[in-house]
Structures are given as structure tokens and as C-alpha cells.
Amino acid sequence: MQVLWSRCQPRVGALVRGGAYGSFADSIEQFLADNPEIAAYLGGRADDAVDSYHAFTLAIVALLAGACGVAGVLRARSEETTGGGDDPT
């Protein structure tokens, strides 16, 4: 059961994070509609603000994925150099 959870845990986290990002994007549009002064300061269009938010969150997700990949490669390298893991010989 622990192996199953360890494989599903990143997918569950991504699902929750995606839901949170999506619901917050809807809130940005409503916030700008309720506050025209802030909308005017940001350029006036709510669509541009939401698109910018989506681009920012995509960049953050890409950085997190890259960090996860680097950590995985470094862990594999560490196991190879220290002799960790199962060696069949």
C-alpha cells in the first residue's frame, strides 16, 4: 500500500495544485471587476491579468518539475558513486 501511495502522491498534489490555481484565476477576474482602480493600474483588461497569472504559475510549475528532475539525477549519481543500491555482482 505504501508503494502505491508513493507513486500516486505527486499526481494527487498536482491535481490539488491545478484546482487551486484554476479557482484563483477566476477570483482574479472577479477581483478586477470589483476594483476598477486596480484594473486601470494594471492596464485595464482582466484577460491580460489572468493570462499573466497563468504564465507565472506555469513558470513556477516548470521550475518545480526541473528541481525534481535534478534531485532525481543527483540521487541516482550519489547512489552510484557511494555504492548504494543493489549490486548484482
C-alpha positions in Angstrom: 0.0 0.0 0.0 2.9 2.4 0.8 4.4 1.8 -2.7 1.0 2.7 -4.3 0.7 5.8 -2.3 4.3 6.9 -3.0 3.6 6.6 -6.7 0.2 8.4 -6.6 1.2 11.2 -4.2 2.7 13.5 -6.8 -0.3 13.1 -9.1 -2.7 14.0 -6.2 -0.6 17.0 -5.4 -0.6 18.2 -9.0 -4.4 17.7 -9.1 -4.9 19.8 -6.0 -2.5 22.5 -7.1 -4.1 22.7 -10.5 -7.6 23.1 -8.9 -6.3 25.8 -6.6 -4.6 27.7 -9.4 -7.7 27.5 -11.6 -10.0 28.7 -8.9 -7.7 31.6 -8.1 -7.7 32.7 -11.7 -11.4 33.0 -11.6 -11.0 35.1 -8.4 -8.6 37.4 -10.2 -11.1 38.2 -12.9 -13.8 38.9 -10.3 -11.4 41.0 -8.2 -10.5 43.2 -11.1 -14.2 43.6 -12.0 -15.0 44.8 -8.4 -12.0 47.1 -8.2 -11.7 49.3 -11.4 -8.9 51.4 -9.9 -6.6 48.4 -9.7 -7.7 47.2 -13.1 -6.8 50.6 -14.6 -3.4 50.5 -12.9 -2.8 47.0 -14.4 -3.7 48.1 -17.9 -7.5 47.8 -17.8 -8.1 44.3 -19.1 -8.8 41.4 -16.8 -8.0 38.8 -19.5 -4.4 40.1 -19.7 -4.1 39.8 -15.9 -5.4 36.3 -15.9 -3.1 35.3 -18.8 -0.1 36.8 -16.9 -1.1 34.8 -13.8 -1.3 31.6 -15.8 2.1 32.2 -17.4 3.5 32.9 -13.9 2.1 29.7 -12.4 3.3 27.7 -15.4 6.8 29.0 -14.9 6.6 28.0 -11.2 5.4 24.5 -12.1 8.2 24.2 -14.6 10.8 25.2 -12.0 9.4 22.7 -9.6 9.5 19.9 -12.2 13.1 20.8 -13.1 14.1 20.8 -9.5 12.5 17.4 -9.1 14.4 16.1 -12.1 17.7 17.5 -10.9 17.1 16.0 -7.4 16.4 12.6 -9.0 19.6 12.6 -11.1 21.7 13.7 -8.2 20.2 11.0 -6.0 21.0 8.4 -8.7 24.5 9.7 -9.0 25.0 9.6 -5.3 23.9 6.0 -5.1 26.2 5.1 -8.0 29.3 6.8 -6.5 28.8 5.5 -2.9 27.9 2.0 -3.9 24.4 2.2 -2.6 21.6 0.2 -4.0 21.5 -3.4 -5.0 24.6 -4.6 -6.9 24.1 -8.0 -8.6 27.8 -8.8 -8.7 
